[in-house]
Amino acid sequence: MNKNVLIIDGNNLGWRAYGRVPLTFNGKRTEVVFIGLRMLRFYMEEFDPDKCVVVWDGGLDKQRTNIFPDYKQHRRERTKEENDERIAFHIQMKNFQNVIHQLGINQYQCKGREADDIIYTLVKKEASQSSITIVSTDTDMLTLVSNSNVNIYSPIKKELINCKNFIEKFKFSPILYIAYKALVGDKSDNISGVKGIGPVKAQKILIETPTMLTDELLENKEFLLSYSLIMLIQVPEEELNAGFIEGEKFTKMQMTEKIISICNDFGFQEILDRMSSFCGTFEHYIAKRNET
């Protein structure tokens, strides 16, 4: 029987939680933990995983920065206020990682490896024997739905993407999605793509020439650079193992006291007021985890 595996892009979740409704308790910001907990509970309730992992960025990949030093570098100098906010964000992220650990959920953070590469590696390891749902708004991972056992949930669009509806939307195979991104570029990663090619023209190229084996593209330096930056990289096994953070071990009956402790640390009275319903999802997961 295939396991139901839920993989959550932690940084992606954290950025969506940050600053939406700024919260403080005892002088420290807490909204990432509060909203992150609520999101985490929703995803676990929605997808009912046998196994859940949260994956974090561990730094920029040197393979990419060596060939393009401006990769993910945006040259505008930050103000002091922006730097202070960035520090506050990273403190909250560390707090959230610690809370996830306390809840018994496994995590990965590999030094010098990006979250989407770690997720790609986990998919290669798990997909033959598991049904996998990835929660992220990072479109680079859409190519992973070429495997029929992989779905990607877009939390902003509230849309579950699979191989079938990907093809219905784009009219080409998800295997070619990285080539599509290489053509149009990715401003968020400071990747320019191929000059003069936008989404419509890129889609037309891939529909009409699906193998991408055209002299024009294979000799286009912009395309080749973008492709090498966007393609997902498999993380070596020893690095993956070194970046594994095992969640705390405890029984289902101990979950309530875990969440009460977390809520007291961060002042989450709203969760304390509906403790039984909030705990139920996590208790169910811990019971399943402890059976395996």
C-alpha positions in Angstrom: 0.0 0.0 0.0 1.4 3.4 -1.0 2.0 5.9 1.7 0.5 9.3 1.6 3.4 11.8 1.9 3.1 15.5 2.5 6.1 17.8 1.8 5.8 21.4 2.8 8.1 24.2 1.5 8.9 25.8 4.9 10.4 29.1 3.7 7.5 29.5 1.3 5.0 29.0 4.1 7.0 31.3 6.4 7.1 34.2 3.9 3.3 33.9 3.4 2.7 34.0 7.1 5.1 36.9 7.8 3.6 40.3 8.3 0.1 39.4 7.2 -1.2 40.3 10.7 1.8 41.4 12.8 1.6 39.8 16.3 3.7 40.4 19.3 4.0 38.7 22.7 6.4 39.8 25.5 8.1 42.0 23.0 8.7 39.4 20.3 7.0 38.9 16.9 5.0 35.8 16.7 2.8 35.8 13.6 5.0 33.3 11.6 4.5 30.7 14.3 0.8 31.5 14.8 -0.2 31.6 11.2 2.3 28.9 10.3 0.7 26.6 12.9 -2.7 27.2 11.5 -1.6 26.6 8.0 0.3 23.4 9.0 -2.8 22.1 10.7 -5.0 22.9 7.6 -2.6 21.0 5.3 -2.4 18.0 7.5 -6.2 17.9 7.9 -6.7 18.4 4.2 -4.2 15.7 3.0 -4.2 13.3 6.0 -0.5 12.2 5.5 1.1 9.1 6.8 4.3 11.0 6.6 4.9 14.7 6.8 8.2 16.6 6.3 8.9 20.4 6.2 11.8 21.4 4.0 13.9 24.6 4.5 16.5 26.5 2.4 20.0 25.9 3.6 21.7 28.6 1.5 22.3 29.2 -2.2 23.7 26.4 -4.3 27.3 27.1 -5.3 26.8 25.3 -8.6 24.5 28.1 -9.6 26.3 31.1 -8.0 29.6 29.9 -9.7 28.1 30.2 -13.1 26.0 33.3 -12.4 27.1 35.4 -9.3 24.0 37.5 -9.6 21.7 34.5 -9.1 19.0 35.6 -6.6 20.9 38.8 -6.0 18.9 42.0 -6.1 21.2 44.9 -6.1 19.1 47.5 -4.3 20.7 48.3 -0.9 18.4 47.6 2.1 17.5 50.3 4.6 18.1 49.8 8.3 14.4 49.2 8.8 14.4 46.5 6.1 17.4 44.8 7.6 15.8 44.9 11.1 12.7 43.3 9.6 14.7 40.7 7.9 16.4 39.8 11.2 13.0 39.7 12.9 11.7 37.3 10.2 14.6 34.9 10.6 14.2 34.8 14.3 10.5 33.9 13.8 11.5 31.2 11.3 13.9 29.6 13.8 11.1 29.7 16.4 8.7 28.0 13.9 11.3 25.3 13.1 11.6 24.6 16.8 7.8 24.4 17.2 7.6 21.9 14.3 10.2 19.8 15.9 8.2 19.8 19.2 5.2 18.6 17.3 7.0 15.5 16.2 7.2 16.5 12.5 10.4 15.7 10.6 12.3 18.5 8.7 15.2 18.9 6.3 17.7 21.7 6.0 20.9 20.9 4.1 23.7 23.4 4.3 24.3 25.1 0.9 21.2 23.5 -0.6 17.9 25.1 -1.7 14.6 23.8 -0.6 13.3 22.9 -4.1 16.4 20.8 -4.7 15.9 18.9 -1.4 12.2 18.4 -2.4 13.2 17.1 -5.8 15.6 14.6 -4.2 12.9 13.5 -1.7 10.5 13.0 -4.6 13.0 10.8 -6.5 13.4 8.7 -3.3 9.7 8.4 -2.4 7.6 8.7 -5.6 7.9 5.0 -6.7 6.2 3.8 -3.5 4.2 6.9 -2.3 1.6 9.4 -3.3 3.2 12.8 -2.7 1.6 16.2 -2.2 3.9 19.2 -2.2 2.7 22.5 -0.7 4.4 25.5 -2.3 3.8 28.5 -4.5 7.3 27.9 -6.1 6.5 27.2 -9.7 10.0 25.7 -10.4 8.6 22.5 -8.9 5.8 22.1 -11.4 8.0 19.9 -13.5 7.7 17.3 -10.7 4.0 16.5 -11.6 5.4 14.7 -14.7 5.3 11.8 -12.2 1.7 10.6 -11.9 2.3 10.0 -8.1 3.1 13.7 -7.5 0.6 16.6 -6.9 1.4 20.2 -6.1 -0.9 22.2 -4.0 -0.8 26.0 -4.7 -2.0 27.5 -1.4 -2.7 30.9 -2.9 -4.8 29.7 -5.7 -6.1 26.8 -3.6 -5.5 24.5 -6.5 -4.2 21.0 -6.7 -2.0 20.5 -9.8 -1.3 17.1 -11.4 0.0 15.9 -14.7 -3.4 15.9 -16.3 -4.6 19.4 -15.5 -1.0 20.8 -16.1 -1.2 19.5 -19.7 -4.8 20.9 -20.0 -3.5 24.3 -19.0 -0.1 24.5 -20.8 -0.7 22.1 -23.7 2.8 20.6 -23.2 4.3 18.0 -20.9 5.4 19.1 -17.4 8.8 17.6 -18.2 9.3 20.7 -20.4 8.3 23.2 -17.7 11.9 24.0 -16.8 12.6 24.8 -20.5 9.5 27.1 -20.4 10.9 28.9 -17.3 14.3 29.1 -19.0 12.7 30.9 -22.0 10.6 33.4 -20.0 13.0 33.9 -17.0 12.2 34.3 -13.3 12.5 37.8 -11.9 12.3 36.6 -8.3 15.5 34.7 -8.9 17.1 37.4 -11.1 17.0 35.2 -14.1 16.3 37.1 -17.3 15.4 34.3 -19.7 15.6 34.8 -23.5 15.2 38.3 -24.8 12.0 38.8 -26.7 10.2 35.6 -25.5 7.3 35.9 -23.1 4.8 33.2 -21.9 2.7 33.1 -25.1 5.7 32.7 -27.4 7.4 30.2 -25.1 4.3 28.1 -24.9 4.0 28.1 -28.7 7.7 27.0 -29.1 7.2 24.1 -26.7 3.9 22.9 -28.3 5.3 23.1 -31.8 8.8 21.8 -31.0 8.4 19.7 -27.9 11.8 18.1 -28.0 13.5 21.5 -27.8 16.2 20.2 -30.2 16.5 23.2 -32.3 19.8 24.7 -33.3 18.6 28.2 -32.5 17.8 27.3 -28.8 20.7 25.0 -28.2 23.1 27.7 -29.3 21.3 30.5 -27.4 23.5 31.4 -24.4 20.6 33.2 -22.6 18.5 30.0 -22.8 21.4 27.7 -21.8 22.3 29.9 -18.8 18.7 30.2 -17.6 18.2 26.4 -18.0 21.2 25.6 -16.0 20.1 27.9 -13.1 16.5 26.7 -13.1 16.9 22.9 -13.4 16.6 21.0 -10.2 19.7 19.4 -8.6 19.7 16.1 -6.8 21.2 16.5 -3.3 23.8 13.7 -2.5 22.6 11.1 0.0 25.2 12.0 2.7 24.1 15.7 2.6 20.5 14.8 2.7 21.1 12.6 5.8 23.1 15.3 7.4 20.3 17.8 6.9 17.6 15.6 8.4 16.0 16.9 11.6 13.9 14.3 13.3 10.8 15.4 15.2 10.4 14.7 18.9 9.1 11.3 19.8 6.1 11.1 22.1 2.7 9.5 22.4 -0.6 10.8 21.0 -1.7 11.5 24.6 1.1 13.9 25.1 0.1 16.1 22.2 -2.2 18.4 24.1 0.4 19.3 26.7 2.9 20.0 23.8 0.5 22.4 22.2 -0.4 24.1 25.5 3.3 24.6 26.2 3.8 26.2 22.8 0.7 28.4 23.2 1.9 29.6 26.6 5.3 30.4 25.2 3.9 32.5 22.4 0.7 33.8 23.9 -1.7 32.0 21.5 -4.9 32.3 23.5 -7.1 31.8 20.4 -5.6 28.3 20.1 -5.9 27.6 23.8 -9.6 28.5 23.6 -10.3 25.7 21.1 -7.6 23.2 22.2 -9.5 20.0 21.6 -10.4 20.7 17.9 -6.9 22.1 17.2 -5.0 19.2 18.8 -7.1 16.5 17.1 -5.4 16.8 13.7 -1.9 16.6 15.2 -2.9 13.7 17.5 -4.2 11.8 14.5 -0.9 12.3 12.7 1.2 11.2 15.7 -0.9 8.1 16.1 -0.3 7.2 12.5 3.4 8.0 12.7 3.8 5.8 15.8 2.2 2.9 14.1 4.9 2.8 11.4 
